[in-house]
Amino acid sequence: MRLMEDKILQLFSGFMPQIKQITHRKNTEILCLQIYSDPFDYLNFDTNAKFNKWASVEITDETIVEPNMQRLDGPAGFYAVFLHTGLPSEFLKTYDYICLEWFPKSIYKPDNRPYFEVMGEKYKKKCVGFRRRNLDSHSIKN
């Protein structure tokens, strides 16, 4: 998938009717994951870059995955969690804050792991994997 041809509505329209088949869910939250083939670079993001998008839920080890679904085991690590308040159309402001303000001022940088959004009753959170910066090559301001 490419950002310019994002088919999130079709993805979730196909996934939502199948949720009832999924046993042993960890919670009732629904997730939207993006997996980029190259490390994500917000400042140089190519809207034609390919990525995989998943509609998903968290499951336990006991869950039997239906033949028409796939299991994705997300890598462990630290995730920064951001709460977006407002309409989905205003999310770019939140994402600008994450990528242009929060990460540059923190001691962390985005990691090459899935990015995911918690798609609750109202769009809730954006979670971004991160790792510590190499402090020898970056100056950090408090």
N, C-alpha and C positions, 0 to 999 in steps of 0.2 A: 504494500500500500504506500502511497505517497500522500503528503499533507494536502496537496492540491486536489487529490481525488479521495479524500477521507470519506469512508462509508460507514461511519459509526452508527447511524440509524439502522442501516441494513444489518450490521453485525449484531446489535442488541435486539433487533426485531426477531432474528433467528435464534438467539440465545435464550431470551426470557421465557418462552413457552417450555423450554427444556429444563428449567431450574428445578421443577418439582421432581425430576428424575434423580437429582443429585442427593445422595444420602450422606450423612456424617459431615455436614457443613460445620465449620468452626463458629460461624456467626451468620447474621442475615445480610451482611453487607455485600454489595456487588462491586466488582473492581473492573477498571479499564486499564489494561497494561499496554505500554509501548516499548518495543524492543528494537533498538537501533543497531544496525550492523557495525557502524563505526562509532567511536565515542561521540557523544552529543556535544556540540559546540554551538551554544545559543547565538553568539555574535556572528558566526559564519554559517548559520543554518541554511541549508539548501532545501527549499520547499519541494523539490523534486527527488530528494533523497528517499530511498526505500526504507521501510520499517515494517515490523509486524505489530498488529494491534490485536489484543485478546479481550474478549468479554469473559469475565471469570468470577469465581467465588473461592474463598479459602476452604480447604477440605482437610480432613484428618487422614492419617495413614490407612484407616480402615475403609475409606471410600473406594468403591469399585467404580472405575471410570467407564462410562458407557462407550460402546464402539464408535459412536458418532462424535465423541469428544476426545480431548487430549489432556494429559496431565503436564503441568509445568511446575517444576520445583524451583522456586525463586532462590537465588543465592542469599546466604545470610550476610549480615553486615549492618552498618548504621544507615538509618534513613532519616532525612530531615522531613518533618511533617508540617505542612502549611495549611491553614484554614482559609478557604476563599469565601468571602461574604459578598453576595451580589449575584447578578445574572450570569449565566454561562458566557454571554456575549462580552462581559466585562472581565473575563478571566485573564486576558492578555496583560492587564495592569498588575495582577497578582504575579504572573509569571515573570514580568519585567522586574518586579521587586526581588523575586527569588534569584534570578540570574544576574541582574545588573547591580543589585545592592547587597543582598544577604550573603551570597557566596563570596564576592570579592572582599567583603569586610570580615569574613569569618576565617578560621584556620582550616577550612575544609574546601574541597573542590568536588564537582560531580564525578561519580564513578561510572564505569561502563557496565551498568546493570539495568534491569527493567525499571522504568518509571511507571508509577501507577497512581490512579485516582480512585478514591472511594466515592462511588456513585450512590449515595444514600437517597432517602426520600427527597432531599434537596442536595445538590452537588456539595460534597463536604470537603475533602482534603486532597491535596496533591502531595505525593511522597517521592522524594528524590534520593537515590542512593548516593553516598558520599564517602570520601576517605580524607585523612589528614593531608595537608599540603606538605611538600618537602620544605621545611622551614629554612633550609640553607639557600633556597633560590627565590623565596618570596618574602617581602617585608610585610609584617602584620601590624596594623594600627588598632588600638583599642578605642 
